[in-house]
Amino acid sequence: MSDSVLTLARKKRYEDLPSFSGQSSEDTERFLKSIKIITTNARITEDVERLEIARARFEELKQRKQQEGESVTQYCDDVIALCRDSDPSMSEPQMVKYLMSGIKLEFRKELSRAEPSIDKVQDFRARAKKEEDLNQASGNFELSFIQSTKPYFSFNPDQNSLTAAIQQHRDPRSYSQVQPFSYSQSSRNKANSAHEDSFQNRRNSTDQRASAVQRQNSFEPCKVCGKRNHPSIRCVHRKQYGCFNCGQNHSVRDCQQPPHFQ
């Protein structure tokens, strides 16, 4: 609306300009003064328009935040352009201030700890890009770690029946404790003692066999050394980076190489 009003005002000034044909009877000085007034007003109008544009850019700059999925490079380029549009003479420390205020919180925390403090746009861009790369690398490592640990623990349906058998052996009610009434108290005590010893021996033997079976069946063969008493992620011979077995850039569950330590 304001732009159209200004345009009409300019047009009206030129329409009111007196005609001048160069005749000696015409007032040359008056005509030149009219031209000067019109051009001066035009410059003032242009200055006002530029000021309004700069104010709009400045308001946009104050509200500018790094968006989700927006890279550090894109964010920095846009903020720097807004700084120059709102104030062509803005200093670099002031630009860094606006860059810092709108960048993501996780990056801002690390950048604010930088020593010495950042006061150059190029330094800010480089350090912010480094923080972004570290953040992405950390996220990829955590995802790879979670995916690589999922397949090591598998359900073994045979363990249910084994557990039931162990519980039955441990339940004294599964054994008959009724003794013939013709035995004497001493005979009953001896029989009970022998029965308890036999029960204890059988229970110990069962527990040992169950424990051995559970240890053997708890894990799939380790991808690093081939043993079954631990998962690959806990193997002391695993690689520190990448695949635990061969060190390449894939999950150990997808590794086609035989265990490298046997």
C-alpha positions in Angstrom: 0.0 0.0 0.0 2.7 2.5 1.0 4.7 1.6 -2.2 1.7 2.5 -4.4 1.2 5.8 -2.6 4.8 6.8 -3.1 4.7 5.9 -6.7 1.6 8.1 -7.3 3.2 10.9 -5.4 6.3 10.8 -7.6 4.2 10.7 -10.7 2.2 13.8 -9.5 5.4 15.8 -8.9 6.5 15.2 -12.5 3.0 16.1 -13.8 3.2 19.4 -11.9 6.6 20.3 -13.3 6.2 23.4 -15.5 7.0 22.9 -19.2 10.2 24.4 -20.5 10.9 25.0 -24.2 14.0 27.1 -23.9 12.4 30.4 -24.9 14.0 33.6 -23.5 10.7 34.5 -22.0 10.6 31.4 -19.7 12.0 31.4 -16.2 15.0 29.1 -16.5 16.0 29.4 -12.8 12.6 28.4 -11.6 12.5 25.3 -13.9 16.0 24.2 -12.6 14.9 24.6 -9.0 11.8 22.5 -9.7 14.0 19.7 -11.1 16.3 19.9 -8.1 13.4 19.6 -5.7 12.0 16.5 -7.5 15.3 14.7 -7.6 16.0 15.5 -4.0 12.6 14.1 -2.9 13.2 11.0 -5.1 16.5 10.3 -3.2 14.8 10.8 0.1 12.1 8.4 -0.9 14.6 5.8 -2.0 16.5 6.2 1.3 13.3 5.6 3.2 12.6 2.5 1.1 16.0 1.1 1.8 15.6 1.8 5.5 12.3 -0.1 5.6 14.0 -3.1 3.8 16.9 -3.0 6.3 14.4 -3.0 9.2 12.5 -5.9 7.8 15.8 -7.8 7.3 16.9 -7.0 10.9 13.6 -8.3 12.4 14.1 -11.5 10.3 17.6 -11.8 11.6 16.6 -11.6 15.2 14.1 -14.4 14.8 16.3 -16.6 12.7 16.9 -20.1 14.2 18.6 -23.2 12.7 15.8 -25.5 11.5 15.6 -29.3 12.0 17.4 -30.9 9.1 19.1 -27.7 8.1 22.9 -28.0 7.8 25.3 -25.7 9.6 26.6 -24.4 6.2 23.1 -23.5 5.0 22.3 -21.8 8.3 25.5 -19.7 8.4 25.1 -18.6 4.8 21.6 -17.4 5.4 22.4 -15.5 8.6 25.4 -13.8 7.1 23.3 -12.6 4.2 20.7 -11.2 6.6 23.4 -9.4 8.6 24.8 -7.7 5.4 21.3 -6.8 4.2 20.3 -5.2 7.5 23.6 -3.5 8.1 26.3 -3.5 5.4 28.9 -2.2 7.9 28.1 -4.8 10.6 31.3 -6.1 12.3 32.3 -9.8 12.3 32.0 -10.1 16.1 28.4 -8.8 15.8 27.7 -11.3 13.0 29.1 -14.1 15.2 26.7 -13.0 18.0 23.7 -13.5 15.7 25.1 -16.8 14.4 25.6 -18.1 18.0 22.1 -17.0 19.1 20.3 -19.0 16.5 22.3 -22.2 16.1 21.1 -25.4 17.6 21.4 -25.7 21.4 23.8 -28.7 21.4 26.2 -26.9 19.1 25.9 -23.6 21.0 27.0 -25.2 24.2 30.2 -26.5 22.7 31.0 -23.4 20.7 30.5 -21.1 23.8 33.2 -23.1 25.6 35.8 -22.4 22.8 39.0 -20.9 24.0 39.9 -18.3 22.8 36.3 -17.1 22.2 35.2 -17.0 18.5 35.1 -13.5 16.9 35.5 -14.4 13.2 32.8 -15.6 11.0 35.1 -18.1 9.2 36.2 -19.6 12.6 32.6 -19.9 13.7 31.7 -21.7 10.5 34.6 -24.1 10.7 34.1 -25.0 14.4 30.3 -25.3 14.0 30.8 -27.7 11.0 33.2 -29.8 13.1 30.7 -30.1 15.9 28.0 -31.1 13.4 30.3 -33.8 12.0 31.1 -35.2 15.5 27.4 -35.2 16.4 26.5 -37.2 13.3 29.4 -39.6 13.8 28.3 -40.2 17.4 24.7 -40.9 16.3 25.8 -43.4 13.6 28.0 -45.2 16.1 25.2 -45.6 18.7 22.8 -46.9 16.0 25.4 -49.4 14.7 26.1 -50.6 18.3 22.5 -51.2 19.1 21.9 -53.1 15.8 25.0 -55.2 16.4 24.0 -56.3 19.9 20.4 -57.4 19.1 21.0 -60.9 17.6 23.2 -62.4 20.3 20.5 -63.4 22.8 18.1 -66.0 21.2 15.2 -67.8 22.9 15.8 -71.5 23.5 12.5 -73.4 24.0 14.4 -76.4 25.5 15.3 -74.2 28.5 11.7 -74.1 29.7 11.5 -77.9 30.1 15.0 -77.9 31.7 13.9 -75.3 34.2 10.8 -77.3 35.1 12.8 -80.4 35.7 15.2 -78.5 38.0 12.3 -77.1 40.0 10.8 -80.6 40.4 14.1 -82.0 41.7 14.3 -79.0 44.2 10.8 -79.6 45.5 10.9 -82.0 48.5 7.2 -82.7 48.0 8.0 -84.7 44.8 9.5 -87.4 47.0 7.5 -89.7 49.3 8.5 -89.4 52.9 6.1 -92.0 54.2 8.0 -94.8 56.0 6.5 -98.2 57.2 5.2 -98.0 60.7 7.0 -101.2 61.7 10.4 -99.4 61.6 11.8 -98.2 64.9 12.6 -94.5 65.4 16.3 -95.2 64.9 15.7 -97.1 61.6 13.5 -94.3 60.4 16.2 -91.7 61.2 18.8 -93.7 59.3 16.5 -94.2 56.4 15.6 -90.5 56.3 19.3 -89.6 56.5 20.2 -91.9 53.6 17.3 -90.6 51.6 18.3 -87.0 52.2 22.0 -87.8 51.2 20.8 -89.5 48.1 18.5 -86.6 47.3 21.2 -84.0 47.9 23.6 -85.9 45.6 21.0 -86.2 42.8 20.1 -82.5 43.2 23.8 -81.4 43.0 24.4 -83.5 40.0 21.2 -82.2 38.3 22.2 -78.6 39.1 25.7 -79.1 37.7 24.3 -80.6 34.5 21.7 -77.9 34.1 24.2 -75.1 34.8 26.6 -76.6 32.1 23.7 -76.9 29.6 22.6 -73.3 30.3 26.1 -72.0 29.9 26.5 -73.8 26.6 23.1 -72.8 25.2 22.9 -69.2 26.4 24.9 -67.7 23.5 25.4 -68.4 19.9 29.0 -69.1 18.8 31.1 -65.9 19.2 31.8 -64.4 15.8 35.4 -63.5 17.0 36.7 -66.7 18.7 34.0 -69.3 18.1 33.3 -70.0 21.8 29.8 -70.2 23.2 30.3 -68.9 26.7 30.0 -65.2 25.8 28.5 -62.9 23.1 30.7 -61.4 20.5 30.4 -57.9 22.0 32.1 -59.1 25.2 34.9 -61.1 23.5 38.3 -59.8 24.7 39.7 -60.4 21.2 37.1 -58.3 19.3 38.1 -55.4 17.1 37.7 -51.9 18.6 36.3 -50.2 15.5 33.8 -51.4 12.8 33.0 -55.2 12.7 34.1 -56.9 15.9 35.6 -59.8 13.8 37.3 -58.2 10.8 37.2 -54.4 11.5 35.3 -53.6 8.3 32.4 -51.1 8.1 29.5 -53.5 8.7 27.8 -55.2 11.6 29.5 -58.3 13.0 26.3 -60.3 12.5 26.7 -59.7 8.7 30.4 -60.7 8.7 31.2 -63.5 6.2 34.8 -64.0 7.6 35.5 -67.0 9.9 36.4 -66.1 13.5 39.8 -64.5 13.3 40.9 -65.7 16.8 40.7 -69.4 17.4 
